[in-house]
């Protein structure tokens, strides 16, 4: 028992530290190569908090622990709303906004609805994976397009129109042409001076650090999954329950730490944005990558219980966002209480 717990904790430690180090090194590399802060924030920072879920889900998918993958994805999303948002609401009240409600909130609900509809046969296969990856790609392109301060207040229907009118193709083409036009002729080829400059700026060091952090992530996810499975066997609990609880909470630690830090520094709106972005990435990106490796088979409990409960938590989040356009201690109590009840009932119903 102690060995299994040690493996789980050790794997989680390697996973979280490796993910954090990778994001920092990758951000430095991107800056040194001239990538804007916005693109770094949109991709590396936003996806960085989902790396633990992604790595552990990939490892579990390779070993065909499908219950662990689904439990991790759904459990992490519920933990983001019930645990992360609940704790942050206790620390301080923070304001929300119409854009996050009318655009990102509805996109999150679309993801939950699609997850439920596309798993009616209790399998999340490669066709569904391609659909999810496509929607996520279009969503990222849509965020890039609508980030300008001069842009109008885009809503959910604008995202749907953007996707079905193939406007992301225009966005990609214009971005590539604009980048090429802005470059000076001398900058269009790699020179010996630039190579030497890379060494001077420590780029090679950052690349080595990022590679080592990836190794830590791989080993961490392996130990985490193996430890979790052994704990499930020893406790006679279904593997999806361990995914919903231990792994989901453990891999949600980056979101929790970042969100707490944001509230303390007065950036409360980042908490809701972080939760929405992470939940969207978990469904569209992590589930699709995992099911591309090995089609995910859902248990009866996942289909009838956990995914509908995720829908309930997601609707509650939308209500919190719109209610007086702020989230405070009252919402925190409701979120945390609901999460505790969910975990207790999950263990009770999943005990074999």
N, C-alpha and C positions, 0 to 999 in steps of 0.2 A: 504493500500500500504506500509506504513512505517513498519507495523508489519511484513509483508512478507519479506521485505528487511532485517529487524532485525533478523528474523529467519534464513534467508539465510547466513548472515554474521556470526551470532553466531554459526551455524552449521559448517560453513567452518573453523572458528577458532578452535573449538573443534576437528574437523577432522584433521587439519594440526598439531596442537600441540600434539594430541594423537598419530598420526603416528610417529612424530619425537621422542617423549618420548619412544614409544614402540621399535623403532629401536635401540635407545641408550641402553635401559635396556636389550633387547634381545642380543645385541652385548656383553655386559658385562657378561651375563649369559653364552654365548657360549665360551668366552675366559676362564672363570673360570672352564668350563668343558672340556677344552683342545682342542677346535675346532680351526683350523688354521685361520690366518688372511685372507688368500685367500678365503676360503670357506665362511667366514663371509661376505667378500666383494661381493662375487659372488651371495650370496643368500639374506642375510638380508639387506645390503646396497643397492644392485641393486633393490630388490623388494620393499624396504622401500619407495622409491619415487613413487611407483605405488599403495601404500596402499590407499591413498585418492580416486583414481579412482576405485579401487576394492571395497572399503566400500560403496561408493555412488552408484555404479552400482548394488551391491548386494541388497542394500536397495530399489533402484528403481525397480529391478527385482521382489523382493518379493511383492511389491505393483503393479506390472505389468504395470509400466510406461516404456514400451519398447522403445519408441522414445527417452526418456531421457537416457537410457542405451547406445543405438547405437550412439546417439549424443555425449555422454560423451567419448566413446571409440575413435570414429573417430575424434571428435573435439580435444581431448587431443593430438592425434598423429600429427594432423595438427599444433596445437599450439606449440608442441615441435620443429617442423621444422621451422615454420614461425616466432613464437614469441621468444621462448627460444634461438634458434640458431641465429636469427636475432639480438637480443639485445646483445648477447655475441660477435658477430662479430663486433659490433660497439665499444665494449670495447677494443678489441685487436685481432690482427690476430693470428690464431693458425694453426698449421700444421696438416695434416691428414696422412693416411698411406694406403698402399696396402692391408694389412690384413683386416682392417675394411671395405674396399671397396669390396674385393673379397670374403670375408666370411660373415661378419655380415650384410653388405649392401644388398647382394643378399638374405640372409635369410629374412630380412625385406621385400624385394620386393615379395618374395615367400608368406609371410603372407598376404600381401595386395591382391595378385592375388587369393589366396585361399579364402579369405574373400569375394571377388567379385564372384567367381565361385560358392561357397557353399551357397550363398544367392540368387541364380537365381530364386528360388521359393519364395523369399522375406520372408523367415523364417530361422533363425539360431537355429536349434534344438539340441537335446541331442546327436545325432549321430555325428554331426559336432563338438559339444563340446568335445567329447571323442577324435576325431581326433586332434583337436587343443591341448588338454592337452598332448596327446602322443608326438606330435612334440616338444612341449615345454620341456617336460622331456628329450627327446633325445638331444635337443639343449643344455640343461644345462650339461648333461653328456659329450657331445662333448667338451664344453668349459673347463671342468675339465681335460679331457684327453689332450687337445692341449695347456694347459697353460704353460707347462714346457719350460724354456728358450732354452733347447736343441732340442725342437720339431721343425719340419720343418714348413714352412709357409703354413699352411692349408688353403684351399680355399673352395668355396661353393660346388664343386663336391665331395670334401672329406667328407663334412657333409652329403650329400645325400647318398654316399656310406656307411658311418658309420651307417646311419639310416636303410637302406634296407638290410644290411648284419648282422644286429642284434649285432653289436660290443659293444653296450652299456651293453649288458648282461655280456660280458667278463669284461668290465670296473667295473661293480658293484661287480662281484665275486672277482676280483683281489684286489679291494679296501678293501673288507671285510676280505679276507685272510691276506693281508698285515697288517691291523690294529691288527688282532688277534695275528699274529706272533711277532709284536713289543711289545706287552704287556708282562710284567713280571707276573708270576703266582700269586703273591700277589696282583696285581692290577685288577685281573679279578673278584673279589668279593667286594661288598660294605661293609665297616667296620664302626664301631662306630667312629673311628678317622676321617674318611672322612665326616661323617654327622656333627660332631662338626666343622670341617674345613669349611663346607658350611656356617654355621652360622657366623663364624669368618670373612669370606670373604664377608659377606653381600649378599650372594646368595638369601636368603629368602626375603630380602628387595627388590632386583631387580625383583624377581618373582611377588611380590605384586605390584610394580610399573608397570610392564608390564601388569598385569591384570587390574589395574585401567586405564591404557592408552587404553586398548581394550574397556572398558566401554565408555570412552570418544569418541573413534572412532565410536562406535555403535550409541550413542546419536547424535554425530555430523553429521553422514551421514543421520540419520533420519530427523533432523531439516533442513539439507541442501536440501534434496529432497523435503520435504514438502514446504519449503520456495520457492524453484525454481518453483514448480508446481503452487503455488499461484501467483507468479510473472507472469508466462506464461498466466494464466487465466486473470489477471488484464490487461495485455498488449495485450491480444488477439493474442498471438503468439503461434505457435505450440510448443509442449514440446521438440521436437528434436532440435529446434533452441536454446532453453535455454540450452540444453545439449551441443550443439556445442559451445556455447559462454560462458555464465556465469559459468556453472559447469566445462567445459573443462579448461578454463583459471584458475579458482580457484584451481582446483585439480592439475594443472600443476605448481603451485608455488614452490613445493619442487624441481622439476627439474630445474626451473629457478634460485632459490637461490643457489643451489649446483653448477650449471654451471657457474654462475657469480663469485662465490668464487674461482672456479677452474681456470678461465681465469686470475683473478687478482693475483693468486699465481703462474702463469706460467705453469699450467697444462691444456693447451688448448685442447690437444687431448682427455682429459676426457669428454669434452663437447659433441663431436660427439659420443663417446662410450656410454655416458649417454642417448643421444637422441635415438640412435639405440636400445639399450637394453630396454629402456622404451617402445618404439613403438612395439617391438617384444612382450614384456610382455603384453601390453594392448590388442593386438589382440588374442594371443594364450592363455593367462591365464585369463584375466578379462572377455572377451567375452564368454569363455567356462564355467567359473564358473557361470556367470549370466544366460546363456542359460540352464545350468543344473537345475537351480532353476525354471526357467520359460522360455520355448522356446521364443526367441525374434522375433517379427514380425516387418519387416522393412516397412517404408512408401515409397511411390513412390519417394519422394525427396531423401531419404537416398540411395536408389538403383541407381537412375539415376544421382544424383548430388554429394552427399557428399563422397561416396566411390570412384568414379572416380577422384574427386578432391584430395582425399588422395593419390591416385596413382600418380597424377601429382606432388604433393609436394614431394613424395618419390623419384620419378625420378630426380627431381631438386636437392634433397639432394645428390643423387649418383653422379650427374654431378659436384656439388660443391666439393665433396670429391676428385674426380679425377682431377679437373681443377687445374693444377699446384701444386696439393697435399697440398693446403692450403686454408683457408677460411678467408676473410677479410671484410672490410667495403662495398665493392661493392656487395658481396654476401649478406651481412646484409641488405642493402637497398632493394635488390630484394626480399629477404625472408619476411621482414616486410611489404613491400608494397603489396606483394601478399596476405599476411595474412589479412591486413586491407580490401583489396578489397573483399576477400572471406567472411569476417564477414558482411560487408555492404550488399553484394548481398544475403547472407543467410537470413538476417533479411528482406530484401525487398521481396524476393520470398516466405518467410515463414509467412508473416503477413496475418492473416485471416480477 
